[in-house]
Amino acid sequence: MKRKQIEEFDDAFEDGVFAFPPSPSEPKVKIKALGEYCKQKGVLPTDLTNEEMRQFLDEE
């Protein structure tokens, strides 16, 4: 992209957030707890088993 196009794109988002809202049907992930767990274990979230990952899902 050219610099001008990038600046126009950036200006379209006042708060700088480029995200989609979560789907109401999907469980929420407890990000802070997940990050702390991964840091303690020295692993990435992608390295967790399904069982480990389930503890960080809030399926209300």
C-alpha distances in whole Angstrom, upper triangle without the diagonal:
4,6,8,6,6,10,11,10,12,15,16,17,20,21,18,19,17,20,22,26,28,30,34,35,34,35,34,33,35,32,34,37,35,33,37,38,35,36,40,39,37,35,31,32,31,34,36,39,39,42,40,37,40,41,38,37,39,40,42
4,6,5,6,9,10,11,12,14,16,18,20,22,19,21,19,22,25,28,31,33,36,38,37,38,37,36,38,35,36,39,37,36,39,41,38,38,42,42,39,37,34,34,34,37,39,42,42,45,43,40,43,44,40,40,41,43,44
4,5,5,6,9,10,11,12,14,16,18,20,17,19,18,22,24,28,30,33,36,38,37,38,36,35,37,33,35,38,36,34,37,40,37,37,41,41,38,37,34,34,34,37,39,42,42,45,43,40,42,43,40,40,41,42,44
4,5,5,6,9,10,10,13,15,17,19,17,19,18,22,24,27,30,33,36,38,37,39,37,36,38,35,36,40,38,36,39,42,39,39,43,44,41,39,36,36,36,39,41,44,44,47,45,42,44,45,41,41,42,43,44
4,5,5,6,9,10,11,13,16,18,16,17,16,19,21,25,28,30,33,35,34,36,34,34,35,33,35,38,36,35,38,40,38,38,42,42,40,38,34,34,34,37,39,41,41,44,42,39,41,42,39,38,39,40,41
4,5,5,6,9,10,12,14,16,13,15,13,17,19,23,25,28,31,33,32,33,31,31,32,30,31,34,33,31,34,36,34,34,38,38,36,34,31,31,31,34,36,39,38,41,39,36,38,39,36,35,36,38,39
4,5,5,6,9,10,12,14,12,14,14,18,20,23,26,29,32,35,33,35,32,32,33,30,32,35,34,32,35,37,36,35,39,40,38,36,33,33,33,36,38,41,41,43,41,38,40,41,37,37,37,39,40
4,5,5,6,9,11,14,12,14,14,17,19,22,26,28,31,33,32,34,32,32,34,31,33,36,35,34,37,39,37,37,41,42,40,38,35,34,34,38,39,42,41,44,42,39,40,41,37,37,37,38,39
4,5,5,7,10,12,10,12,10,14,16,19,22,25,28,30,29,31,29,29,30,28,30,33,32,30,34,36,34,34,38,39,37,35,31,31,31,34,36,38,37,40,38,35,37,38,34,33,34,35,36
4,5,6,8,9,7,9,9,13,16,19,22,25,27,30,29,30,28,28,29,26,28,31,30,28,31,34,32,32,36,37,35,33,30,29,30,33,34,37,37,39,37,34,36,36,33,32,32,34,35
4,5,6,9,8,11,11,15,17,20,23,26,29,31,30,32,29,30,31,28,30,33,32,31,34,36,35,35,39,40,38,36,33,32,33,37,38,40,40,42,40,37,38,39,35,34,34,36,36
4,6,9,9,10,10,13,15,17,21,23,26,28,28,29,28,28,30,27,29,33,32,31,34,36,35,35,39,40,38,36,33,32,32,36,37,39,38,40,39,35,37,37,34,33,32,33,34
4,6,5,7,7,10,13,15,18,21,23,26,25,27,24,25,26,24,26,29,28,27,30,33,32,32,35,36,35,33,30,29,30,33,34,36,35,38,36,32,34,34,30,29,29,30,31
4,6,8,10,13,15,16,20,23,25,28,27,28,26,26,27,25,26,29,29,28,31,33,33,33,36,37,36,35,32,30,32,35,36,38,37,39,37,34,35,35,31,31,30,32,32
4,6,9,11,14,15,18,21,23,26,25,26,23,23,23,21,22,26,26,24,27,30,29,29,32,34,33,32,29,27,29,32,33,35,34,36,34,31,32,32,28,28,27,29,29
4,6,9,13,15,18,21,23,26,25,25,22,22,23,20,21,25,25,23,26,28,27,27,31,32,31,29,26,25,27,30,31,33,33,35,33,29,31,31,27,27,27,29,29
4,6,9,11,14,17,19,22,21,21,19,19,20,17,19,23,22,21,24,26,25,26,29,30,29,27,24,23,24,27,28,30,29,31,29,26,27,28,24,23,23,25,26
4,7,10,13,16,19,21,19,21,19,19,20,18,20,23,22,21,25,26,25,26,29,30,29,27,23,22,22,26,27,29,28,31,29,25,27,28,24,23,24,25,26
4,6,9,12,15,17,16,17,15,15,17,16,18,21,20,20,23,25,23,25,28,28,28,25,22,20,21,24,24,26,25,27,26,22,24,24,21,20,20,21,22
4,6,9,12,14,13,15,14,15,17,16,20,22,21,21,24,26,25,26,30,30,29,27,23,21,21,25,25,26,24,27,26,22,23,24,21,19,19,19,20
4,7,9,12,11,13,11,13,16,15,18,21,20,21,24,25,25,27,29,30,30,27,24,21,22,25,25,26,24,26,25,21,21,22,19,17,16,17,17
4,6,9,7,9,8,10,13,14,17,19,18,19,22,23,23,25,27,27,28,25,22,19,20,23,22,23,20,22,22,18,18,19,16,13,13,13,14
4,5,5,8,9,12,15,16,20,21,20,22,25,25,25,27,30,29,30,27,24,20,21,24,23,23,20,22,22,19,18,20,17,14,13,12,13
4,6,8,9,12,15,17,20,21,20,23,25,25,26,28,30,30,31,29,26,22,23,26,24,24,21,22,23,19,18,19,17,13,12,10,10
4,7,9,13,16,18,21,21,20,23,26,25,26,29,30,30,31,28,25,22,22,25,23,22,19,20,21,18,16,18,16,13,11,9,10
4,7,9,13,15,18,18,17,20,22,22,22,25,27,26,27,24,21,18,18,21,19,19,16,17,18,14,13,15,13,10,9,8,10
4,7,10,12,15,15,14,17,19,19,19,22,24,23,25,22,20,16,17,19,17,17,14,15,15,12,10,12,10,6,6,5,7
4,7,9,12,12,12,14,17,17,17,20,22,22,23,21,18,15,17,19,17,17,15,16,15,12,11,11,8,6,5,7,8
4,6,9,9,8,11,13,13,14,16,18,18,19,17,15,11,14,16,14,15,13,14,12,9,9,9,6,5,6,9,11
4,6,6,6,9,10,11,12,14,16,17,18,17,15,12,15,17,14,16,15,15,12,10,10,9,5,6,7,10,12
4,6,5,6,9,10,10,12,14,15,16,14,13,10,13,15,14,16,16,16,13,11,12,11,8,9,10,14,16
4,5,5,6,9,10,11,12,14,15,15,13,12,15,17,15,18,18,18,15,13,14,12,9,12,13,16,18
4,5,5,6,9,10,11,12,14,14,13,11,15,16,13,16,16,15,12,11,12,9,7,10,12,15,17
4,6,5,6,9,10,11,12,11,10,7,11,12,10,13,13,13,10,8,10,9,6,9,12,15,18
4,5,5,6,9,10,10,10,9,8,12,12,12,15,16,16,13,11,14,12,10,13,15,18,21
4,6,5,6,9,10,10,11,11,14,14,13,16,17,17,13,13,15,13,11,14,16,20,22
4,5,5,6,8,9,10,9,13,12,10,13,14,13,10,10,13,10,10,13,16,19,21
4,5,5,6,5,6,6,10,9,8,12,14,14,10,10,14,12,11,15,18,21,23
4,5,5,7,8,10,13,12,12,15,18,18,14,14,17,16,14,18,20,24,26
4,6,8,11,12,15,13,13,16,18,17,13,15,17,15,15,18,21,24,27
4,6,9,10,13,10,10,13,16,15,11,13,16,15,15,18,21,24,27
4,7,10,12,10,11,14,17,17,14,15,18,17,17,20,23,26,29
4,7,8,6,8,11,14,15,12,12,16,16,15,18,21,24,27
4,5,5,7,11,13,15,12,11,15,15,14,16,20,22,25
4,5,5,9,10,12,9,8,12,12,11,13,16,18,22
4,6,8,10,12,11,9,13,14,13,14,18,20,23
4,7,10,12,10,10,13,14,14,16,20,21,25
4,7,8,6,6,10,11,11,13,17,18,22
4,5,5,6,9,11,12,13,17,18,21
4,5,5,6,9,10,11,14,15,18
4,5,5,7,10,11,14,14,18
4,6,6,8,10,13,15,18
4,5,6,7,11,12,16
4,5,5,8,9,13
4,6,8,10,13
4,7,9,12
4,6,9
4,6
4
